[in-house]
């Protein structure tokens, strides 16, 4: 299953949810939903690109997969 790694990256960058919301123009509650462990949020590629730009990372860095076929 694919998950979002936004929370870990945001914390490593020392940015709060509120700061990320301001930088992206997204609501803090939406950022929180994306970061939730069992989130059912379904952001668009454009939204992931906006978040990645605000965090200064590649959009693919925001995702991780825990499936048995995943290769590092």
CNS distance restraints for C-alpha pairs under 8 A (distance, minus, plus):
assign (resid   1 and name CA) (resid  65 and name CA) 5.55 0.50 0.50
assign (resid   1 and name CA) (resid  66 and name CA) 5.63 0.50 0.50
assign (resid   1 and name CA) (resid  67 and name CA) 5.48 0.50 0.50
assign (resid   2 and name CA) (resid  63 and name CA) 6.65 0.50 0.50
assign (resid   2 and name CA) (resid  64 and name CA) 5.66 0.50 0.50
assign (resid   2 and name CA) (resid  65 and name CA) 4.42 0.50 0.50
assign (resid   2 and name CA) (resid  66 and name CA) 6.69 0.50 0.50
assign (resid   2 and name CA) (resid  67 and name CA) 7.80 0.50 0.50
assign (resid   3 and name CA) (resid  63 and name CA) 5.68 0.50 0.50
assign (resid   3 and name CA) (resid  64 and name CA) 5.35 0.50 0.50
assign (resid   3 and name CA) (resid  65 and name CA) 6.14 0.50 0.50
assign (resid   3 and name CA) (resid  66 and name CA) 7.90 0.50 0.50
assign (resid   4 and name CA) (resid  34 and name CA) 6.95 0.50 0.50
assign (resid   4 and name CA) (resid  35 and name CA) 6.76 0.50 0.50
assign (resid   4 and name CA) (resid  62 and name CA) 5.56 0.50 0.50
assign (resid   4 and name CA) (resid  63 and name CA) 4.62 0.50 0.50
assign (resid   4 and name CA) (resid  64 and name CA) 6.28 0.50 0.50
assign (resid   5 and name CA) (resid   9 and name CA) 6.46 0.50 0.50
assign (resid   5 and name CA) (resid  35 and name CA) 7.26 0.50 0.50
assign (resid   5 and name CA) (resid  61 and name CA) 7.45 0.50 0.50
assign (resid   5 and name CA) (resid  62 and name CA) 4.89 0.50 0.50
assign (resid   5 and name CA) (resid  63 and name CA) 5.51 0.50 0.50
assign (resid   5 and name CA) (resid  64 and name CA) 6.56 0.50 0.50
assign (resid   6 and name CA) (resid  10 and name CA) 5.88 0.50 0.50
assign (resid   6 and name CA) (resid  34 and name CA) 7.49 0.50 0.50
assign (resid   6 and name CA) (resid  35 and name CA) 6.07 0.50 0.50
assign (resid   6 and name CA) (resid  62 and name CA) 5.43 0.50 0.50
assign (resid   6 and name CA) (resid  63 and name CA) 7.81 0.50 0.50
assign (resid   7 and name CA) (resid  11 and name CA) 6.10 0.50 0.50
assign (resid   7 and name CA) (resid  35 and name CA) 5.40 0.50 0.50
assign (resid   8 and name CA) (resid  12 and name CA) 6.16 0.50 0.50
assign (resid   9 and name CA) (resid  13 and name CA) 6.24 0.50 0.50
assign (resid   9 and name CA) (resid  55 and name CA) 7.56 0.50 0.50
assign (resid   9 and name CA) (resid  62 and name CA) 7.60 0.50 0.50
assign (resid  10 and name CA) (resid  14 and name CA) 6.32 0.50 0.50
assign (resid  10 and name CA) (resid  15 and name CA) 5.42 0.50 0.50
assign (resid  10 and name CA) (resid  16 and name CA) 7.10 0.50 0.50
assign (resid  10 and name CA) (resid  17 and name CA) 7.86 0.50 0.50
assign (resid  10 and name CA) (resid  20 and name CA) 7.88 0.50 0.50
assign (resid  10 and name CA) (resid  55 and name CA) 6.78 0.50 0.50
assign (resid  11 and name CA) (resid  15 and name CA) 5.92 0.50 0.50
assign (resid  11 and name CA) (resid  16 and name CA) 7.26 0.50 0.50
assign (resid  13 and name CA) (resid  55 and name CA) 7.29 0.50 0.50
assign (resid  15 and name CA) (resid  19 and name CA) 6.05 0.50 0.50
assign (resid  15 and name CA) (resid  20 and name CA) 6.52 0.50 0.50
assign (resid  16 and name CA) (resid  20 and name CA) 6.24 0.50 0.50
assign (resid  17 and name CA) (resid  21 and name CA) 6.01 0.50 0.50
assign (resid  17 and name CA) (resid  28 and name CA) 5.88 0.50 0.50
assign (resid  17 and name CA) (resid  31 and name CA) 6.49 0.50 0.50
assign (resid  17 and name CA) (resid  32 and name CA) 7.10 0.50 0.50
assign (resid  18 and name CA) (resid  22 and name CA) 6.23 0.50 0.50
assign (resid  18 and name CA) (resid  28 and name CA) 5.55 0.50 0.50
assign (resid  19 and name CA) (resid  23 and name CA) 6.19 0.50 0.50
assign (resid  20 and name CA) (resid  24 and name CA) 6.08 0.50 0.50
assign (resid  20 and name CA) (resid  28 and name CA) 7.75 0.50 0.50
assign (resid  20 and name CA) (resid  31 and name CA) 7.79 0.50 0.50
assign (resid  20 and name CA) (resid  51 and name CA) 7.69 0.50 0.50
assign (resid  20 and name CA) (resid  54 and name CA) 6.95 0.50 0.50
assign (resid  20 and name CA) (resid  55 and name CA) 7.85 0.50 0.50
assign (resid  21 and name CA) (resid  25 and name CA) 5.63 0.50 0.50
assign (resid  21 and name CA) (resid  26 and name CA) 4.88 0.50 0.50
assign (resid  21 and name CA) (resid  27 and name CA) 5.37 0.50 0.50
assign (resid  21 and name CA) (resid  28 and name CA) 5.17 0.50 0.50
assign (resid  21 and name CA) (resid  31 and name CA) 6.73 0.50 0.50
assign (resid  22 and name CA) (resid  26 and name CA) 6.92 0.50 0.50
assign (resid  22 and name CA) (resid  27 and name CA) 7.80 0.50 0.50
assign (resid  23 and name CA) (resid  54 and name CA) 5.98 0.50 0.50
assign (resid  24 and name CA) (resid  50 and name CA) 6.09 0.50 0.50
assign (resid  24 and name CA) (resid  51 and name CA) 6.14 0.50 0.50
assign (resid  24 and name CA) (resid  54 and name CA) 6.35 0.50 0.50
assign (resid  26 and name CA) (resid  30 and name CA) 6.71 0.50 0.50
assign (resid  26 and name CA) (resid  31 and name CA) 7.14 0.50 0.50
assign (resid  27 and name CA) (resid  31 and name CA) 6.47 0.50 0.50
assign (resid  28 and name CA) (resid  32 and name CA) 6.13 0.50 0.50
assign (resid  29 and name CA) (resid  33 and name CA) 6.18 0.50 0.50
assign (resid  30 and name CA) (resid  34 and name CA) 6.23 0.50 0.50
assign (resid  31 and name CA) (resid  35 and name CA) 6.27 0.50 0.50
assign (resid  32 and name CA) (resid  36 and name CA) 6.19 0.50 0.50
assign (resid  33 and name CA) (resid  39 and name CA) 6.03 0.50 0.50
assign (resid  33 and name CA) (resid  41 and name CA) 6.58 0.50 0.50
assign (resid  34 and name CA) (resid  39 and name CA) 6.04 0.50 0.50
assign (resid  34 and name CA) (resid  40 and name CA) 7.97 0.50 0.50
assign (resid  34 and name CA) (resid  41 and name CA) 5.89 0.50 0.50
assign (resid  35 and name CA) (resid  39 and name CA) 7.07 0.50 0.50
assign (resid  43 and name CA) (resid  47 and name CA) 5.90 0.50 0.50
assign (resid  43 and name CA) (resid  48 and name CA) 6.71 0.50 0.50
assign (resid  44 and name CA) (resid  48 and name CA) 6.45 0.50 0.50
assign (resid  45 and name CA) (resid  49 and name CA) 6.15 0.50 0.50
assign (resid  46 and name CA) (resid  50 and name CA) 6.26 0.50 0.50
assign (resid  47 and name CA) (resid  51 and name CA) 6.28 0.50 0.50
assign (resid  48 and name CA) (resid  52 and name CA) 5.98 0.50 0.50
assign (resid  48 and name CA) (resid  59 and name CA) 5.98 0.50 0.50
assign (resid  48 and name CA) (resid  62 and name CA) 7.55 0.50 0.50
assign (resid  49 and name CA) (resid  53 and name CA) 6.06 0.50 0.50
assign (resid  49 and name CA) (resid  58 and name CA) 7.92 0.50 0.50
assign (resid  49 and name CA) (resid  59 and name CA) 5.47 0.50 0.50
assign (resid  50 and name CA) (resid  54 and name CA) 6.31 0.50 0.50
assign (resid  51 and name CA) (resid  55 and name CA) 6.23 0.50 0.50
assign (resid  51 and name CA) (resid  59 and name CA) 7.77 0.50 0.50
assign (resid  52 and name CA) (resid  56 and name CA) 5.80 0.50 0.50
assign (resid  52 and name CA) (resid  57 and name CA) 5.08 0.50 0.50
assign (resid  52 and name CA) (resid  58 and name CA) 5.85 0.50 0.50
assign (resid  52 and name CA) (resid  59 and name CA) 5.03 0.50 0.50
assign (resid  52 and name CA) (resid  61 and name CA) 7.92 0.50 0.50
assign (resid  52 and name CA) (resid  62 and name CA) 7.06 0.50 0.50
assign (resid  53 and name CA) (resid  57 and name CA) 6.28 0.50 0.50
assign (resid  53 and name CA) (resid  58 and name CA) 7.55 0.50 0.50
assign (resid  53 and name CA) (resid  59 and name CA) 7.85 0.50 0.50
assign (resid  57 and name CA) (resid  61 and name CA) 6.46 0.50 0.50
assign (resid  57 and name CA) (resid  62 and name CA) 7.96 0.50 0.50
assign (resid  58 and name CA) (resid  62 and name CA) 7.42 0.50 0.50
assign (resid  59 and name CA) (resid  63 and name CA) 7.62 0.50 0.50
assign (resid  65 and name CA) (resid  70 and name CA) 6.49 0.50 0.50
assign (resid  66 and name CA) (resid  70 and name CA) 6.73 0.50 0.50
